[in-house]
Amino acid sequence: MTVRTRLLVAAIATGALAAPIALAVSAGAALPPPPSGWTQVWADDFTGAAGTLPNGANWIIDTGTSYPGGPPQWGTGEIQTYTNSTSNVAHDGGGNLRITPLRNGSGQWTSARIETQRTDFKAPANGVLRMEGRIQMPNVTGNAALGYWPAFWALGAPYRADRYSWPAIGEFDVMENVNGINSVWGVLHCGVNPGGPCNETNGLGASRGCPGSTCQGNFHTYAFEWDRSVSPNQLRWYVDGQQFHAVNQNQVGEPHWSNMTGHAGYHILLNVAMGGGFPNGVAGFGTPTSATVPGYPMLVDYVAVYTRGGGTTPPTTPPPGGVRDAYAQIQAESFNAQSGVIVETASEGGQNIGAIRTGDWVQFNNVEFGTGGVRDFVARVASGAAAGISGLVEVRIDNRGNAPIGSFALGNTGGWQSWRSVPGNVANVSGRHTVFLTFTSGQPDDFVNVNWIQFRR
């Protein structure tokens, strides 16, 4: 959905739709439990009251015709203006989010586009990431659908700081559709534009019809997997559990694979655009047209992110009941509990915790300080955060709600695997305690990776 012009060939149903819009609330199914062997790391079931906006803790609502300082018309040539009006984006009260394109009396189109606050959705080292959504495309076909462009997709985290970093930072289009065609497209964007390993601006894509019932007017489950447990690594696309597209690491090659997978992760987007390169390229002419009928929403029942394998489970050494020596290195990935972090391979050997942003934390049980005399603590940290992005690495004891006993500030160190040991003074501690590393920043972006911590007398 970023900068590109699609020249994909597809058959277009040209029969005009004569029926007026009739929009019944479709009851959203409950968020399903994680598939066997998977761990849910984030989800939104869209159970808000009818007429309310999506949860601001989960979503950013994009507005206007571009990001500030970014390419015009969102880089795609789409013609609508995005708004935060509940006419364009709102819960329907039946367990769904509606994104509805509208046209006013002057012929101007509005719609909505939202993106997750989090930008750290990433496959764990030697594991798999799965992004999944149950979605009903706008229930409109034929001439009345010309220009409709619903999408469920993800962009690499660096795009938040550099709106011209596409396509190098990667884009995973989990579900796209144009012009009311009974088909789902799955597309990878990467490398350079034009050309490159992903054939930009088209991307590496595939499409198929929806199984069992048409894409329009019916809910289907669309999913994408990033698999780091196989060599070469693989990306896969699914509709209703049926794989229809795959791209592997060797097809992309270096440095392009590392450019799109070596950063902090991805954020998810949901939107319905009107017009632009993809629907125009498929139609062979400009869209929308005077025959296009406004008011058909995309319904989103849920979006969920899962991981499997890799660092999703805390290591068992030391065991949960074991005693840790405060004055020996405590490996960050040996946490007993955590929120928001991933575990990945460290360039120095072993593993580190990463994708850390404000509000994340890790917990270490039974840390023994002895009779006191603690002078400071040292953390082995790295950061590839963008300019102006920094935060605090804090130590708290016994309860995450307690005030920090020590902290230090960190900005970019030269890269997410550019390690340095940074000390921070701490209040004196004695005895045995639960130790928390907490992370606080004035920005929502990832700002630090941690390899180990150690207290010093």
C-alpha positions in Angstrom: 0.0 0.0 0.0 3.0 2.3 -0.1 4.7 3.9 -3.1 3.9 1.9 -6.2 1.9 1.5 -9.4 0.3 -1.8 -9.9 0.2 -3.3 -13.4 -1.3 -6.6 -12.4 -3.7 -8.2 -14.9 -7.0 -9.3 -13.6 -10.5 -9.9 -15.0 -13.0 -7.3 -13.9 -16.7 -8.1 -13.6 -18.3 -5.2 -15.5 -21.9 -5.8 -14.7 -23.3 -2.7 -12.9 -24.7 -3.1 -9.4 -28.1 -1.7 -9.2 -29.1 -2.5 -5.6 -29.0 0.2 -2.9 -26.7 -0.3 0.1 -28.2 -2.5 2.9 -25.8 -2.9 5.8 -26.8 -5.3 8.5 -24.6 -5.6 11.6 -22.6 -8.9 11.3 -21.9 -10.5 14.6 -18.2 -10.8 15.1 -17.0 -14.2 16.3 -15.1 -14.4 19.5 -11.3 -14.1 19.3 -10.2 -17.7 18.8 -7.6 -19.3 21.1 -4.1 -19.4 19.7 -3.5 -22.2 17.2 -1.9 -25.3 18.8 1.8 -24.6 19.6 1.4 -20.8 19.2 1.5 -18.0 21.8 -0.6 -14.9 21.4 1.5 -11.7 21.7 -1.1 -9.1 20.7 -4.7 -8.9 19.6 -7.7 -6.7 19.2 -11.2 -8.2 19.0 -13.0 -4.9 18.3 -15.7 -5.4 20.9 -16.2 -1.7 21.6 -19.6 -0.1 21.8 -21.3 0.9 18.5 -20.1 4.2 17.1 -16.9 4.3 19.1 -13.4 4.7 17.7 -10.8 1.9 17.9 -8.8 1.5 21.1 -6.2 4.3 21.2 -3.9 2.1 23.3 -3.7 -0.2 20.3 -4.2 2.0 17.3 -3.1 5.3 15.7 -5.7 6.8 13.3 -4.0 8.3 10.3 -5.6 11.5 8.8 -5.3 13.6 5.7 -3.7 12.7 2.4 -0.2 11.9 3.5 2.1 11.5 6.5 3.7 14.8 7.5 6.7 15.1 5.3 5.8 11.9 3.5 4.9 11.3 -0.2 1.6 12.8 -1.3 -1.6 10.7 -1.7 0.1 8.2 0.7 2.5 7.4 -2.1 0.0 5.3 -4.0 -2.1 7.9 -5.9 -5.2 7.1 -3.9 -7.7 10.0 -3.9 -9.5 9.9 -0.6 -8.8 11.9 2.5 -8.5 9.8 5.7 -10.4 11.0 8.8 -11.0 10.1 12.4 -14.7 10.5 12.0 -16.9 7.6 13.3 -18.6 7.8 10.0 -15.5 6.4 8.4 -14.1 4.2 11.3 -16.0 2.8 14.2 -17.0 -0.3 16.1 -20.3 -1.6 14.9 -21.4 -3.0 18.3 -21.4 -6.5 17.0 -17.8 -7.3 17.5 -16.4 -5.7 14.3 -14.6 -2.6 13.2 -16.1 -0.9 10.2 -13.9 1.1 7.8 -16.3 2.9 5.4 -15.4 5.0 2.3 -17.9 7.8 1.7 -18.4 10.4 -1.0 -19.9 13.8 -0.3 -22.1 16.0 -2.6 -19.0 17.6 -4.1 -17.7 14.2 -5.2 -14.9 14.2 -2.5 -14.1 10.8 -0.9 -13.2 10.1 2.7 -12.2 6.8 4.4 -10.0 5.6 7.2 -6.7 4.0 7.9 -5.4 2.8 11.2 -2.0 1.4 12.3 -0.9 -0.3 15.5 0.9 1.6 18.1 3.4 -1.2 18.4 6.1 -1.5 15.7 7.9 -4.6 17.1 6.1 -7.6 15.6 9.0 -9.8 14.6 9.7 -13.5 14.3 11.8 -14.7 17.2 15.2 -16.2 16.4 14.6 -19.7 15.2 10.8 -19.2 15.5 7.8 -18.1 13.5 5.6 -14.9 13.6 2.0 -15.1 12.4 -0.2 -12.1 11.7 -3.9 -13.1 11.3 -7.2 -11.3 10.7 -10.8 -12.3 10.1 -12.1 -9.8 7.6 -15.0 -9.2 5.3 -14.1 -7.2 2.2 -16.5 -4.5 1.2 -19.6 -6.3 -0.2 -19.7 -4.6 -3.6 -18.8 -5.8 -7.0 -18.9 -4.7 -10.7 -18.8 -1.1 -11.8 -20.1 0.0 -8.3 -16.8 -1.4 -6.8 -14.4 0.4 -9.1 -11.6 2.0 -7.0 -12.3 0.2 -3.8 -8.9 -1.0 -2.3 -9.2 -2.7 1.1 -6.1 -3.9 2.8 -4.6 -5.7 5.8 -0.8 -5.2 5.8 2.4 -4.4 7.7 5.3 -2.0 7.3 8.8 -2.1 8.7 9.3 0.0 11.9 11.9 2.4 10.4 9.2 3.8 8.1 7.9 5.7 11.2 11.1 7.8 11.3 11.8 7.9 7.5 8.8 8.1 5.2 11.0 7.5 2.2 12.6 4.3 3.5 10.2 2.1 1.5 10.7 -0.5 0.1 14.0 -1.3 1.7 12.4 -1.6 5.2 9.9 -4.2 3.9 6.1 -4.5 3.5 4.0 -7.6 4.0 0.6 -7.3 2.3 -1.5 -10.0 4.0 -4.7 -9.2 2.2 -5.4 -6.8 -0.6 -8.3 -6.5 -3.0 -9.3 -4.1 -5.7 -12.4 -3.3 -7.7 -14.6 -5.9 -6.0 -12.9 -8.8 -7.7 -13.4 -12.1 -6.0 -9.7 -12.5 -5.2 -7.2 -12.0 -2.4 -3.7 -10.7 -3.2 -0.6 -11.4 -1.0 2.4 -9.3 -1.8 6.0 -8.7 -0.6 7.7 -5.4 -1.1 11.4 -5.1 -0.5 14.7 -3.9 -1.9 14.9 -0.9 -4.2 12.4 0.9 -6.4 12.2 0.4 -9.3 13.2 -3.2 -10.0 15.3 -5.0 -7.4 14.6 -8.5 -6.0 11.0 -7.7 -5.4 10.2 -6.4 -8.9 9.2 -3.0 -7.7 6.9 -1.2 -7.9 4.7 -4.3 -8.4 6.2 -6.5 -5.6 6.3 -10.3 -5.5 2.7 -11.3 -5.3 0.2 -14.0 -5.9 -3.6 -14.1 -5.8 -6.5 -16.6 -5.6 -10.2 -16.7 -5.0 -11.5 -17.1 -1.5 -12.3 -20.7 -0.5 -15.9 -21.8 -0.1 -17.6 -18.4 -0.6 -16.8 -15.1 -2.3 -14.4 -12.7 -0.7 -17.0 -10.0 -0.9 -19.9 -10.3 1.6 -18.3 -13.1 3.6 -15.7 -13.3 6.4 -12.5 -15.1 5.6 -9.3 -15.5 7.7 -6.2 -14.0 6.1 -2.8 -14.8 7.6 0.9 -14.2 7.0 3.8 -16.1 8.5 7.5 -15.2 8.8 9.4 -18.4 9.5 12.9 -18.1 10.9 13.0 -21.8 12.0 13.9 -23.0 8.5 16.9 -22.3 6.3 16.5 -20.4 4.1 13.9 -18.4 6.1 10.5 -18.2 4.5 7.5 -15.9 4.2 4.0 -17.5 3.6 0.5 -16.2 2.9 -2.8 -18.0 3.7 -6.5 -17.6 3.2 -8.7 -19.8 5.4 -5.7 -21.9 6.2 -4.8 -22.6 2.6 -1.3 -21.3 1.6 -1.3 -19.5 -1.8 2.0 -17.6 -1.8 5.6 -18.0 -0.5 8.9 -16.1 -0.8 12.1 -17.4 0.7 15.3 -15.7 1.9 17.4 -16.7 -1.1 14.9 -15.2 -3.6 15.5 -11.8 -1.9 19.2 -12.1 -1.2 21.5 -9.7 0.6 21.6 -6.9 1.7 17.9 -6.7 1.0 16.8 -9.6 3.3 18.7 -8.1 6.2 17.4 -4.6 5.5 13.8 -5.8 5.9 14.3 -8.3 8.7 17.1 -6.8 10.8 15.3 -3.9 12.3 13.0 -3.8 15.3 9.9 -5.3 13.6 6.7 -4.4 11.9 3.5 -2.5 12.6 0.1 -3.5 11.2 -2.3 -1.4 9.1 -5.9 -1.6 8.1 -7.5 0.7 5.6 -9.8 1.1 2.6 -8.3 3.4 0.0 -10.1 4.7 -3.1 -8.4 4.8 -6.4 -4.6 4.7 -6.9 -2.1 2.7 -8.7 -3.4 -0.8 -8.0 -7.1 -0.4 -8.8 -6.2 1.8 -11.8 -3.7 -0.6 -13.1 -6.1 -3.5 -12.9 -9.0 -1.6 -14.4 -6.9 0.0 -17.1 -8.3 3.4 -16.4 -8.7 5.9 -13.5 -10.9 4.9 -10.6 -13.2 5.5 -8.8 -15.7 6.5 -11.5 -19.1 8.1 -11.4 -20.5 4.5 -11.2 -18.7 3.8 -8.0 -21.1 3.5 -5.1 -19.9 4.8 -1.7 -20.7 3.4 1.8 -19.6 -0.3 1.6 -17.4 -1.0 4.7 -14.6 -3.5 5.3 -15.5 -5.3 8.5 -12.7 -6.6 10.7 -13.7 -9.1 13.3 -10.2 -9.4 14.9 -6.5 -9.0 14.3 -4.1 -11.1 16.2 -0.3 -11.7 16.3 1.2 -15.0 17.4 4.7 -16.5 17.8 5.9 -20.1 17.9 9.3 -21.4 18.9 12.4 -19.4 19.2 12.5 -17.1 22.3 8.8 -17.1 23.1 9.3 -19.2 26.2 11.6 -18.1 29.1 14.7 -20.3 29.4 14.6 -22.8 32.1 18.1 -22.0 33.4 18.2 -20.9 36.1 15.0 -22.6 37.2 12.2 -20.4 38.5 13.1 -21.3 42.1 16.9 -20.9 41.7 18.9 -18.2 43.4 20.7 -15.7 41.2 24.0 -13.9 42.3 23.5 -10.2 41.8 27.2 -9.7 41.3 27.4 -12.2 38.4 26.2 -11.5 34.9 22.4 -12.1 34.7 21.6 -12.9 31.1 18.6 -10.8 30.0 17.0 -13.7 28.2 16.9 -15.8 31.4 13.9 -13.7 32.7 11.2 -15.4 34.7 8.5 -13.2 33.3 8.3 -10.4 30.7 6.0 -8.1 28.8 6.7 -6.9 25.3 10.2 -8.1 24.6 11.5 -10.7 22.1 14.5 -13.0 22.3 16.9 -13.0 19.4 20.4 -14.1 18.6 23.1 -11.6 19.8 26.1 -10.7 17.6 28.3 -11.3 20.6 27.1 -14.8 21.1 24.1 -16.2 22.9 20.9 -14.3 22.9 19.6 -10.9 23.9 16.2 -9.4 24.5 15.0 -6.9 21.9 12.2 -4.8 20.4 12.0 -3.0 23.7 9.9 0.2 24.1 8.3 2.2 26.8 6.2 0.1 29.1 8.0 -3.2 28.5 9.6 -5.0 31.3 11.5 -8.2 32.4 11.5 -9.9 35.8 14.3 -11.9 37.5 13.4 -13.8 40.6 15.5 -14.5 43.7 18.4 -12.2 43.1 20.7 -12.3 46.1 22.5 -9.1 47.1 24.0 -10.4 50.4 24.6 -7.8 53.1 24.7 -4.9 50.8 27.4 -2.5 49.6 26.0 -2.2 46.1 27.6 0.6 44.2 26.0 0.5 40.7 24.8 -1.8 38.0 26.0 -2.3 34.5 23.8 -3.3 31.5 25.1 -4.5 28.1 22.9 -2.6 25.7 22.6 -1.6 22.1 20.3 0.7 20.1 19.5 1.4 16.5 16.8 4.0 17.5 16.2 6.9 15.1 17.5 10.3 15.9 15.7 11.9 18.8 14.5 8.5 20.2 15.9 7.6 23.6 14.7 6.3 26.9 15.5 5.1 30.4 16.7 1.6 31.5 15.5 1.3 35.1 16.0 -1.1 38.0 13.1 -1.7 40.4 12.9 -4.2 43.2 10.0 -6.4 44.5 7.2 -4.6 42.6 7.1 -3.0 39.2 5.1 -0.2 40.8 7.9 0.8 43.1 10.1 3.7 42.3 13.3 2.9 40.4 16.4 2.4 42.6 18.6 3.3 39.6 18.5 4.1 35.9 20.5 5.4 32.9 19.4 7.0 29.7 20.2 5.5 26.3 20.0 6.7 22.7 21.4 5.3 19.4 24.6 3.3 19.9 25.2 2.7 16.2 22.9 -0.2 15.6 20.7 -2.8 17.3 23.7 -5.1 17.7 26.3 -2.4 18.5 26.9 -3.2 22.1 28.2 -1.1 24.9 28.3 -1.5 28.7 26.6 1.4 30.4 26.7 1.9 34.2 24.0 3.4 36.4 24.1 4.3 40.1 21.7 2.4 42.3 20.6 2.8 45.9 22.1 0.3 48.3 20.3 -3.1 48.5 20.7 -6.1 50.7 19.0 -9.4 51.0 17.1 -11.4 48.3 14.7 -9.6 45.9 12.8 -9.8 42.7 14.5 -7.5 40.3 12.7 -5.8 37.4 14.2 -4.0 34.4 11.7 -1.5 33.2 11.9 0.8 30.2 10.5 4.3 29.9 10.5 6.7 27.0 8.7 9.8 25.9 8.2 8.2 22.4 6.4 5.0 21.5 9.3 3.6 19.4 11.7 0.8 20.3 14.8 2.2 21.8 17.0 -0.5 23.3 18.2 -4.2 23.2 19.7 -5.7 26.4 22.2 -8.6 26.5 22.9 -8.8 30.3 23.0 -6.9 33.5 25.3 -7.1 36.6 25.4 -5.3 39.9 28.8 -4.2 41.3 29.9 -3.5 44.9 
